[in-house]
Amino acid sequence: MKNLTWSNKIVFITNSVFATVLLLAYLVPYISPKTVSSIALLSLIVPFLIVINIGFSVYWLIKLKRQFLLSAFVLLIGYNTLTAFYRVSEKKVLLTDDIKLMSYNVRLFNIYNWKKENKNETLQLVKGFIEEKSPDIVCFQEFLTEFSSDFDFKYKYVINNQNKKISNFGQAIYSNYKIINKGTLDFDNTANNAIYADIVVKTDTVRVYNVHLESLKIQLNKKNFGEKNSEKLLKRLQTNFKKQAVEVEKLIAHEQNCNFKTIISGDFNNTAFSWVYRKLKNNKKDAFIEAGKGFGKSYDYIFPARIDFILINKDYQINNFKTYSVQYSDHFPIMARFGID
């Protein structure tokens, strides 16, 4: 420090603050929001913290100063976090007997006119996309159940959520493989929920969970993200993080009573740096980390937000993962290809 100019001393102090915050963020996946809800907020800014610390390292390297080691060391400690943030290479093993599973939050087919197309036009766009990519199994979130007959699959499970404002709002699982059992896990005091279907795939039976966790209700285009002030925003976020934790605990308890291998997919409304993601992933493989490329951005936001996931039983081989940047919703559809022996 003593060999630095005053301006560089200020830069290093700022660097130290961001490095410390990133270290704290590494703890977030291990602390339940029910215990300390405020720390869960860090899960939302980990991508920013990573980019900022990379920037500081580059700055000091250009200056030929050993201070680059601070952020470099913190980034190295969180190597596994970096792999969840960005993938350099894509796995492209495309086998004819792959199982193709897609997850897609369709945002009610645009019934509130966020985009220029009306709901029927949006339906046709989504339907055409699904037909083109021909997944074997599709998990829809924020689905309009009035369109339950519009998708051409052999089997389906479509259900309304507990939503008083939209009576035909729900979730759906479509499959070209036989569904032998199905059910719902309704969450308390919310319209969000999880549904599941036991699907016979080749010689195996797989339980597929379609999950839509509590929304954080962040309105990016409004002051204080849709709240009157920052204090109310923080209180709302903390409340919703706690709700997510309760929902995840209910789902995990349900999954533990299942005798089949399981896959969890859907809209987690949280990032890969959160407690809810770590608990749901458990001993599964994140299809993006195994076979994806780039940031895996699944939400239409200026920064690469990945809040939609496909988590696959560790015994299955993941051969490919794609995020499709079609603009029919505020989410992008994701699809994994995996093999069952």
N, C-alpha and C positions, 0 to 999 in steps of 0.2 A: 504493500500500500504506500509506503513512504517514497517509492520511486515513481509514483503516479502523479500526474498533474491534478489540480483541484477538480477539473471537469471529469477526468477519468475516475477520480475517487468517488464522485457522485454517481457515475455510471456503475461502478462496482458495488456500491451500496444498494442501488436499485436492482442490480443483478442478483445480489445476495437475497433480497426480499423475494424475488420471483423464483429463485432456486428453492428457497425454504417452503414457499407455498406449494410448489410442485411436489416436494418431499411429503408434505402433509396430505396432498391429494392421493399419493400412493396408498395411504391408510384407509381411504374412503371405502373400498370394497370390503374391508374387514370390520367395519363399524355399522351396525344396524341403524337406520334412520329413526327407529323407535327409541334407541338409546341416546343418540346425539343427532338430531335432525339437521342442525345447522351445517355440520361438516359435509353432509350429502350435497350441498350446493356446489362444492368443488368439482364434483363429477361432471358438471356442465361446462366447466371452463378448462378442463385438462388439455384439449387440443390447442387452445390459446397459449397455455403455459408451456407446452412442448415447443411450439413455434417460437415463442419469445426466448426460451432458453437456448434453442438452436441459434437464434439470432445473436444472443450475447456471446456464445462460443465463437461464432464466425467473426464477430467484431474484435474480440481479443486476439484471435489468430492473425487477423489482418494487421493488428498492432504489434504482433510478435510478443505478446505478453502472456505470462504463465497463468494469468487469471482465467484463461479459457478453460482451465481444468475444473473450475467450480461447476459450471453448468454441464460440462462434458461428463463429469463424475455422476452428477444427479441423473442425467439422461441415461447413463450406463446402468445405474442401479435399477431404473425402471425400464429395462430393455423389453420385458414382456408387455409393458404398457405401449411401447412404441410399435410393437408388432400388431397390436389391436387397432392402432391409429392408421398405419399405412403399410400396404404390402407391395413389395417391389415387383415380384413376378407372379404370374397367373398359372395355375395348373390347368392344363388343357387335355385331359384324358376323357374323350367322349366315346363311351362304349354303347353299343346298340341295346344292351340290357340294363343300362342305367335307370334308376328311378329318378324322375324329375319332380321336385317339390318346390312350389312357388308360394310366397307370402306377399300379400298386397293389401294395403289400407287404401280403399277406393274413395274415401271421404264422401260417402253417401251419393256417389255418382253426380256430384255437383248440384244438388237440389237447391242450394242457396246461391247459386250463380256466382261462384268465385271466379269462374272462367267463362268464356263467351258461349260455350256449348251448353245446351239444356241437358236435363238428366237422361233423356232418351238418346240424344246424340252422344253423350259421354258413355252410356251403356254400350252403344255400338262400337265406339273406339276401344273400350276395354275388352269387349267380347272379341273383336278382331285381333287384338294383341294376344289374348289368351289362345285363340285358335292358331295363330302363327307360331307361338312358342311351344304349344302342345304339351303342357305339363301333365304328369300323371295324377298329381294331387295339388290342389290349390286351397290355401287358407286365406279367406277374405276377412278383413276387419272393416268396421263402419259400412256394413253391407245393407242395401235396401232389399228387404225380404220380398217385396213385390216382384223383384226380378229373379226369384229363385228358380224359375223354369227356363230362364234364358241362356243358361250355360249347359253345353252338351257333354255331360259326364254320366257314367252308368250309375253312380251312387252319389248321394249328397246328404248333408246334415246342415240345415239352415234353421236358425232360431232367433227370435226377437229378444233383445236385451230389456232390462227393466228401465225403460225410458218413457217418461210421461209425455214429453214434448213430441217425440217421433215414434208412433206406434209400430212402424214397420222397420225399425232400426235394429240391426243385429250383426251376427257373424255367421260365417258359412265355411264348411269344408266340403269340397267336391273331390271325387276320386274315381278313377277308372278301375281301381281295385276294390274288391268287395269290402264293405263296411259291415262288421258283424256286431258292433256294439257302439253306443254313443251316449254322450251326456254333457251336462253343463255344470260349471262351478260359478254360481252367481256371487258376486262380491257385494258386500253391504254398503248401502248409502252411495251408490254410484250406478251409472248405466254401463260401465265397463265390466267385462267378464272374461272367462275362458271357457272354451268348449273343447271336446275331445272326441276322437273316433278311433276305434280299434279296427285296423285295416289289414287284411290278409294279403301279403305281398310275397309272391312265390311260395317258398316253404316256411316263411316266417309270418308272425303277426306283430304288427307295430302299432303302438298307441301314438297318435299325432295330436298334440295339444295346439290349439289356436288361441293365442293369448293377446288380450288388449288391456294393458295395465292403465291405471289411473293417469289421466292427462295432467301435465303441469300447468296447462292453460296459459301458456306464455304467448301473448300477442305481439309479435315482433315489430309490427308497424305502428304501435301505439306508445305513448309516453308511459314510462314505468311498466311497460309490457302489459298494459291493460288494467292496471290498478291505480287508485287515487294517489298513492304515494309509495315510496320504497319500503317503508315499514310494513304496510299491508301486503305488498308483493312478497317479501321475505316470509311473512307469517303464512301466506297461502302456499308457497313452495314447500315450507317445512311440513305443513299439514298433508299435502299431497304426497310427499316423500314417505311419510308415515303410512299413508293409505297403501302405497305401492308395496311397502314392506309387509303389511298384513296380507295383501293379496298374494304375494309370493309365498309366504308361509303356508297359506291355505293350499296353493297349488302344489307345493313340495310335499305336504302331508298327503295329498291325494295321490301324487305320483308314487310315493313310497308303498302304497297299497296295490300298485299295479304289477302284475306278473309278467308283463311284456316289456320288450325294449321300448324306449320312448324317444320321441322327437318333440322339441318345443320350438314353435315358430310364432312370429307375430310382431306386433308393435309394442315395444316395452316402454315407450315414452321416457326412455332414459338411455344412457350411453354405456359403452363397453367398459367404462371406468367406475361403474357404480356397484353398490352392494347387491342390488336386485339382479344385475347381470351375473355377478360371480356366483350367487346362490343358485340361479337357474341353470347356469352352465355346468356347475359341479364337475362331473367326470365326462361331460359331453365334449364334442368337437364343435367349435364355431366354424361354420362352413366358409365364412369370409376369410378367416385366418388360415384355414387349411388350403384354400384354393382360389381365393379372390385376388384382386389387384387394385392398386390405388388406395383411395380413402374409403371406398365402399359407401359413399354418401347415399343415404336412403330417404332423406327429408329435404324438401326444397327450401334451402336456407343458404345464405351467402357463404357460410362456413361449412366445411364437410361434416355434417351431423349424421352419425350412423345410429339410428334408434330402432331399426327393424332387424330382426335376427332369425337365423335358422340354426338351431343347436341340435346336433345329431348324435345318436348313441355312439360311443367310442368304438364299438365293434364293427361299425360300418365304414367303408372306404369312401371318402369324399373325393370325387373326381373333377368337379368344376363348380364354380360359383360366379354368378353374374348379377350385377345391378343394372337395370334398364332405365335410362333417363327419359322415359316417355312422360309427357306433361298432362296426364289425365287426372291427376290428384296432387295433393301437396306431398305425398309420399311417392317413392319410386318402387316398383315391384322388384323383388329379389328372387333368385331361383338357384337351388343347389341340385347337382347331380351326384348321386351316390350309389354304391353297389351293395347288394345283399347276396352273399354266397348261397 
